[in-house]
Amino acid sequence: MMLGTSSDHPATPTVLWAQRATHLLVTIEVHDCEHPTVTIDAKQVVFSAKASSTGAGSDKKHYRATLDLLHEIDPKASLYNIRPRLVEFVLYKKEEKWWPRLLSTKGKPFWLKTDFAKWKDEDESDEDEDEERKKSPGELLDQFNLSSGAMGGMGGMMGGMGGGMPDFASMAAAQGMKFESGASDEDDSDDEEMPPLVDQP
């Protein structure tokens, strides 16, 4: 992945991540996306758009983030939401376990950061994680958006994945947002080391 400012060499946005045993929480920090493209596959997430890093509007350029994941996720269960100041993902792991890092390659890319606002260690509250397991991907996405203070106003509007999924596109359009399933049309069927665990959203 390359950093640059021209159309031939898109810039790499800042990517934040946290995790639970069942899912990953990934945030890409870009403002006012134009023509965004998101692809979520079992081992890779790709985001591309013309956007601003500050929200000023005058500094818009092409951004691209390619995340080659350490382990497989479930693209159909995963969701993303494009908001005015960031893009949020809830990526469901194919196998329930804690990952030692996000990406397949070792090392620490300068653009990948730990999202300490959402981070929990493996040995933290089991009760909180049990509550999260009961929530749909849409509810989790809304929950972590509200907890981070990025942009609220959708609480209580997201139903479960089964039994009639709400029209997220209409809901998001009413608030100037885009809410999508993670599965790509073609598929119908950074890497920062984790903080050391300590005893103790």
Buried (B, 14 or more C-beta within 10 A) or exposed (E): EEEEEEEEEBBBBBBBBBBBBBBBBBBBBBBBBEEBEBBBBEBBBBBBBBBBBEEEEEEBBBBBBBBBBBBEBBBBBBBBBBBBBBBBBBBBBEEEEBBEBBBEEEEEBEBBBBBEBBBBBEEBEEEEBEEBEEBBBBBBBBBBBBEBEBBEEBEEBBBBBEEEEBEBEEBBEEBEBBBBBBBBEEEEEBBBEBEEEEEEB
